[in-house]
């Protein structure tokens, strides 16, 4: 039988959070039931709870940075046992048949991945996310959290971690690579740590130097303020890869000018408006303008293992359920260092 569990819900777009209950399905043959310990707050939670990316499915229970412990397994589950430490990221199913799924790129499923919340399973059932005390997920879409990672700092890795790891991995960052990270926030502070651990020379490009000490402590070799025009003159043709983690509009021609021959500028942050640039900014040095999303299941597990090996976790501020509304406002105002994590025992 389905189980009724406590959750935090947004009843309508932009409304305050309410304590409520939701039904989690009965554990099927290949399912695991997870007692959620922590749920990270991603900026995309805010966009969707406020219907800023289009109409949402309400009532909505956000949350796709989920860490917890397996409390029940289905009869045919082979990957996990009760008591295992696990996580759930941004999606909980895909078609498993298309060329992208078969290539381990389930996040680009041609039928459309099933989002962890604000989505629908293929049978039409709505999905509810991690701002709750339990979730039931197919074992194939569940991640193992290594013992070296505490559950609270691991939760944001399921989105912020993989969102930055995937493009760094795809662009083959390693020793000798010169990487710039635009923005020192929830995504940016992860990109700095991961790129540094991969062996790259890392530069942070931020509006100001207010977070310079944090950036250098987390692994950046250099830190520059983009509000100073001299920055763009000094760093011209410096980088192999630039990862933009911000949602603000950028002067793309200025940033593209910072790339070396064959360099790439990759968006992982999502500006709301169309972005303009001159094609000459690309053709002048065979540069590329690209985007990246999250990773597939195998790559996400690889990221978790990499972070455990290198002692990488998100820098977090743990909050209670009563503080989520205020946390949303602080995220929008960039007043968090660097990820809010909800202690779900308070829901």
C-alpha positions as CSV (number, residue, x, y, z in Angstrom):
1,X,0.0,0.0,0.0
2,X,1.2,3.6,-0.6
3,X,2.6,5.3,2.5
4,X,1.6,8.8,3.6
5,X,4.6,11.0,4.6
6,X,5.2,14.6,5.7
7,X,6.3,17.1,3.2
8,X,6.7,20.8,2.4
9,X,4.5,21.9,-0.4
10,X,3.9,25.0,-2.5
11,X,0.1,25.0,-3.1
12,X,0.2,27.5,-6.0
13,X,2.9,29.4,-7.9
14,X,4.8,31.8,-5.5
15,X,2.8,30.9,-2.5
16,X,4.4,30.3,0.9
17,X,5.4,26.8,1.9
18,X,2.9,24.7,3.8
19,X,3.4,21.5,5.8
20,X,1.3,18.8,4.2
21,X,1.4,15.0,3.5
22,X,1.9,13.2,0.2
23,X,1.6,9.6,-0.8
24,X,4.7,7.6,-1.8
25,X,4.0,4.5,-3.9
26,X,4.3,1.0,-2.6
27,X,7.8,-0.5,-3.1
28,X,7.8,-2.3,-6.4
29,X,10.0,-5.1,-7.5
30,X,13.0,-2.9,-8.4
31,X,12.3,0.0,-6.0
32,X,14.0,1.2,-2.9
33,X,12.4,3.3,-0.2
34,X,14.7,6.0,1.2
35,X,14.4,7.8,4.5
36,X,15.5,11.2,3.5
37,X,17.9,12.9,5.9
38,X,18.8,16.0,4.0
39,X,17.6,17.9,0.9
40,X,19.5,20.7,-0.7
41,X,17.9,23.9,-2.0
42,X,18.8,24.5,-5.7
43,X,18.0,27.8,-7.4
44,X,16.0,25.9,-9.9
45,X,13.7,24.9,-7.0
46,X,12.9,28.6,-6.6
47,X,12.3,29.1,-10.3
48,X,9.9,26.2,-10.5
49,X,8.1,26.9,-7.2
50,X,7.5,30.4,-8.6
51,X,6.6,29.2,-12.1
52,X,9.4,31.4,-13.5
53,X,10.2,28.7,-16.1
54,X,6.6,28.2,-17.3
55,X,3.6,26.7,-15.7
56,X,4.3,24.2,-13.0
57,X,2.4,21.3,-11.5
58,X,0.9,22.3,-8.2
59,X,0.8,21.5,-5.4
60,X,4.6,21.1,-5.8
61,X,7.1,19.5,-3.4
62,X,10.5,20.6,-4.7
63,X,13.9,19.1,-4.1
64,X,16.3,17.1,-6.3
65,X,19.4,17.1,-4.0
66,X,18.4,14.2,-1.8
67,X,20.5,12.2,0.6
68,X,19.3,9.5,3.0
69,X,19.3,5.8,4.0
70,X,17.5,2.9,2.4
71,X,14.7,1.6,4.6
72,X,13.1,-1.0,2.3
73,X,13.9,-2.8,-0.9
74,X,11.9,-4.5,-3.5
75,X,12.0,-8.2,-4.1
76,X,14.4,-8.1,-7.1
77,X,16.7,-5.3,-5.9
78,X,20.3,-6.2,-6.3
79,X,22.2,-3.0,-5.9
80,X,21.2,-1.9,-2.5
81,X,20.3,-3.2,1.0
82,X,18.5,-1.7,4.0
83,X,20.9,0.7,5.7
84,X,22.8,1.8,2.6
85,X,23.6,5.5,2.3
86,X,22.1,6.7,-1.0
87,X,21.1,9.8,-3.0
88,X,18.7,10.9,-5.6
89,X,19.3,13.6,-8.2
90,X,17.4,15.5,-10.8
91,X,15.5,12.6,-12.4
92,X,14.0,9.3,-11.4
93,X,13.3,7.5,-14.6
94,X,13.9,7.6,-18.4
95,X,12.8,5.5,-21.3
96,X,15.9,3.2,-21.0
97,X,15.6,2.4,-24.8
98,X,16.7,5.5,-26.8
99,X,20.2,6.0,-28.0
100,X,21.0,8.5,-25.3
101,X,19.8,6.3,-22.5
102,X,21.7,3.4,-23.9
103,X,24.8,5.6,-24.0
104,X,24.4,6.4,-20.3
105,X,23.2,9.9,-21.0
106,X,19.7,9.4,-19.5
107,X,19.5,13.1,-18.7
108,X,19.1,13.7,-22.5
109,X,16.5,10.9,-22.9
110,X,14.7,11.4,-26.2
111,X,11.4,10.6,-24.7
112,X,12.1,13.0,-21.9
113,X,13.6,12.1,-18.5
114,X,11.2,12.0,-15.6
115,X,12.1,14.9,-13.3
116,X,12.3,14.1,-9.6
117,X,9.6,16.8,-8.9
118,X,7.3,19.0,-11.0
119,X,7.2,16.1,-13.5
120,X,5.2,13.1,-14.5
121,X,6.0,9.4,-14.8
122,X,5.1,7.9,-18.1
123,X,1.8,6.6,-16.6
124,X,0.8,10.2,-15.7
125,X,1.6,10.0,-12.0
126,X,3.0,13.2,-10.7
127,X,6.4,13.4,-9.1
128,X,7.2,14.9,-5.7
129,X,10.7,15.8,-4.6
130,X,13.0,15.8,-1.6
131,X,11.4,18.3,0.7
132,X,9.8,15.3,2.4
133,X,10.8,12.5,4.8
134,X,10.7,9.6,2.3
135,X,10.9,8.9,-1.4
136,X,10.5,5.7,-3.4
137,X,12.8,5.3,-6.4
138,X,13.8,2.6,-8.9
139,X,17.2,1.3,-7.9
140,X,18.6,2.1,-11.4
141,X,18.1,5.8,-10.6
142,X,19.5,5.7,-7.1
143,X,23.1,6.7,-6.3
144,X,25.4,5.2,-3.7
145,X,26.9,7.8,-1.3
146,X,30.5,6.8,-0.3
147,X,31.1,6.5,3.4
148,X,33.8,9.2,3.1
149,X,31.0,11.8,2.4
150,X,28.7,13.0,5.2
151,X,25.1,13.0,4.0
152,X,24.5,16.7,4.5
153,X,27.4,17.9,2.4
154,X,26.7,15.2,-0.2
155,X,23.1,16.2,-0.8
156,X,24.0,19.2,-3.1
157,X,26.4,17.1,-5.1
158,X,23.4,15.4,-6.7
159,X,22.7,18.6,-8.6
160,X,25.4,21.3,-8.1
161,X,28.2,18.7,-8.0
162,X,27.2,16.8,-11.2
163,X,26.2,20.0,-13.0
164,X,29.8,21.3,-12.8
165,X,31.6,17.9,-12.9
166,X,30.0,16.9,-16.2
167,X,31.3,19.7,-18.4
168,X,34.7,19.5,-16.8
169,X,34.8,15.8,-17.6
170,X,33.4,16.3,-21.1
171,X,36.0,18.9,-21.9
172,X,38.8,16.6,-20.6
173,X,40.0,19.0,-17.9
174,X,43.2,17.8,-16.3
175,X,46.8,18.9,-15.5
176,X,47.8,21.7,-17.7
177,X,44.2,22.9,-18.3
178,X,43.5,26.6,-17.6
179,X,39.9,26.9,-16.4
180,X,37.9,30.0,-15.4
181,X,34.8,29.8,-13.3
182,X,32.3,32.6,-13.7
183,X,30.5,33.2,-10.4
184,X,31.3,32.0,-6.9
185,X,27.9,30.7,-5.7
186,X,26.3,27.3,-5.2
187,X,27.5,26.0,-8.6
188,X,30.7,28.0,-8.8
189,X,32.2,26.9,-5.5
190,X,31.7,23.3,-6.6
191,X,33.3,23.9,-10.0
192,X,36.4,25.5,-8.3
193,X,36.9,22.4,-6.0
194,X,36.4,19.9,-8.8
195,X,38.5,21.6,-11.4
196,X,41.3,22.0,-8.8
197,X,41.1,18.3,-7.9
198,X,41.3,17.4,-11.6
199,X,44.7,19.3,-11.7
200,X,43.6,22.4,-13.6
201,X,44.9,25.9,-13.0
202,X,41.7,27.6,-11.7
203,X,40.7,31.2,-11.9
204,X,37.5,32.7,-10.5
205,X,35.8,35.5,-12.3
206,X,33.4,37.2,-10.0
207,X,31.7,40.7,-9.9
208,X,33.7,41.6,-6.8
209,X,36.5,40.3,-4.6
210,X,34.1,39.8,-1.6
211,X,34.5,36.0,-1.8
212,X,38.1,35.9,-2.8
213,X,39.3,34.3,0.5
214,X,36.8,31.5,0.1
215,X,37.7,30.9,-3.6
216,X,41.4,30.6,-2.9
217,X,40.7,28.4,0.1
218,X,38.6,26.0,-2.0
219,X,41.3,25.7,-4.7
220,X,41.3,28.7,-7.0
221,X,44.8,29.8,-8.0
222,X,43.6,33.3,-9.1
223,X,40.6,35.5,-8.4
224,X,39.6,38.5,-10.5
225,X,36.7,41.1,-10.3
226,X,34.8,41.4,-13.6
227,X,33.6,44.8,-12.5
228,X,37.1,46.0,-13.3
229,X,37.6,46.3,-17.1
230,X,41.3,45.8,-16.7
231,X,40.5,42.2,-15.9
232,X,39.5,41.5,-19.5
233,X,42.6,43.1,-20.9
234,X,44.9,41.3,-18.5
235,X,43.3,37.9,-19.1
236,X,42.8,38.1,-22.8
237,X,43.4,34.7,-24.5
238,X,44.1,33.0,-21.2
239,X,41.8,30.0,-20.8
240,X,41.0,26.7,-22.4
241,X,37.6,26.5,-20.7
242,X,35.3,29.0,-19.1
243,X,32.3,27.7,-17.2
244,X,29.6,30.2,-16.5
245,X,27.6,29.3,-13.4
246,X,25.6,32.5,-13.1
247,X,22.0,33.3,-14.3
248,X,22.9,37.0,-15.1
249,X,23.3,38.4,-18.6
250,X,26.9,38.6,-19.6
251,X,28.9,40.5,-22.2
252,X,29.7,37.4,-24.1
253,X,32.1,39.0,-26.6
254,X,34.3,40.1,-23.7
255,X,34.3,36.6,-22.1
256,X,34.9,34.9,-25.4
257,X,37.9,37.1,-25.8
258,X,39.4,35.4,-22.7
259,X,39.6,32.0,-24.5
260,X,42.7,30.6,-26.2
261,X,42.7,28.9,-29.5
262,X,40.1,26.2,-29.5
263,X,38.8,27.3,-26.1
264,X,35.2,26.7,-25.1
265,X,32.7,28.8,-23.1
266,X,30.1,26.6,-21.4
267,X,26.8,27.7,-19.8
268,X,25.6,25.8,-16.8
269,X,23.9,28.8,-15.3
270,X,20.6,29.7,-17.0
271,X,20.1,33.4,-17.9
272,X,16.4,34.2,-18.5
273,X,17.0,36.4,-21.5
274,X,18.5,35.5,-24.9
275,X,22.2,36.1,-25.0
276,X,23.9,38.1,-27.7
277,X,27.4,37.8,-29.2
278,X,29.3,38.5,-32.4
279,X,30.2,35.5,-34.5
280,X,33.6,37.0,-35.0
281,X,34.3,36.3,-31.3
282,X,34.2,32.6,-32.2
283,X,35.8,32.5,-35.6
284,X,38.8,34.6,-34.6
285,X,40.3,31.7,-32.6
286,X,38.1,28.7,-33.5
287,X,36.3,29.0,-30.2
288,X,33.1,27.2,-29.1
289,X,30.0,28.3,-27.3
290,X,28.3,25.4,-25.5
291,X,25.9,24.4,-22.8
292,X,25.8,21.5,-20.3
293,X,23.2,20.0,-18.1
294,X,23.5,17.4,-15.3
295,X,25.1,14.0,-15.9
296,X,23.7,10.5,-16.4
297,X,23.5,8.0,-13.6
298,X,27.0,6.4,-14.2
299,X,28.7,9.8,-14.5
300,X,26.9,11.0,-11.3
301,X,28.1,8.0,-9.4
302,X,31.6,8.7,-10.8
303,X,31.3,12.2,-9.5
304,X,30.3,11.1,-6.0
305,X,33.3,8.7,-5.9
306,X,35.6,11.4,-7.2
307,X,34.4,13.8,-4.5
308,X,34.9,11.2,-1.8
309,X,38.4,10.4,-3.0
310,X,39.4,14.1,-3.0
311,X,37.6,15.2,0.1
312,X,35.1,17.4,-1.8
313,X,31.8,18.4,-0.4
314,X,29.4,21.3,-0.7
315,X,29.9,24.2,1.7
316,X,26.5,24.2,3.4
317,X,24.2,26.0,5.9
318,X,21.8,23.5,7.5
319,X,18.3,24.9,8.1
320,X,15.0,23.7,9.5
321,X,11.7,23.4,7.5
322,X,10.5,26.7,9.0
323,X,13.4,28.5,7.4
324,X,12.9,27.4,3.8
325,X,10.9,30.5,2.8
326,X,13.6,32.9,4.2
327,X,16.3,30.7,2.6
328,X,14.7,31.2,-0.9
329,X,14.9,35.0,-0.4
330,X,18.5,34.7,0.6
331,X,19.4,32.6,-2.4
332,X,17.8,35.1,-4.8
333,X,19.8,37.8,-3.0
334,X,23.0,35.8,-3.2
335,X,23.3,35.8,0.5
336,X,24.2,32.2,1.1
337,X,27.6,30.5,1.3
338,X,27.1,28.3,-0.5
339,X,24.2,25.9,-0.3
340,X,21.2,25.6,2.0
341,X,20.4,22.1,3.1
342,X,17.1,21.2,4.8
343,X,17.2,18.9,7.8
344,X,14.2,16.8,6.8
345,X,13.7,15.6,10.4
346,X,12.2,19.1,11.0
347,X,9.4,18.7,8.4
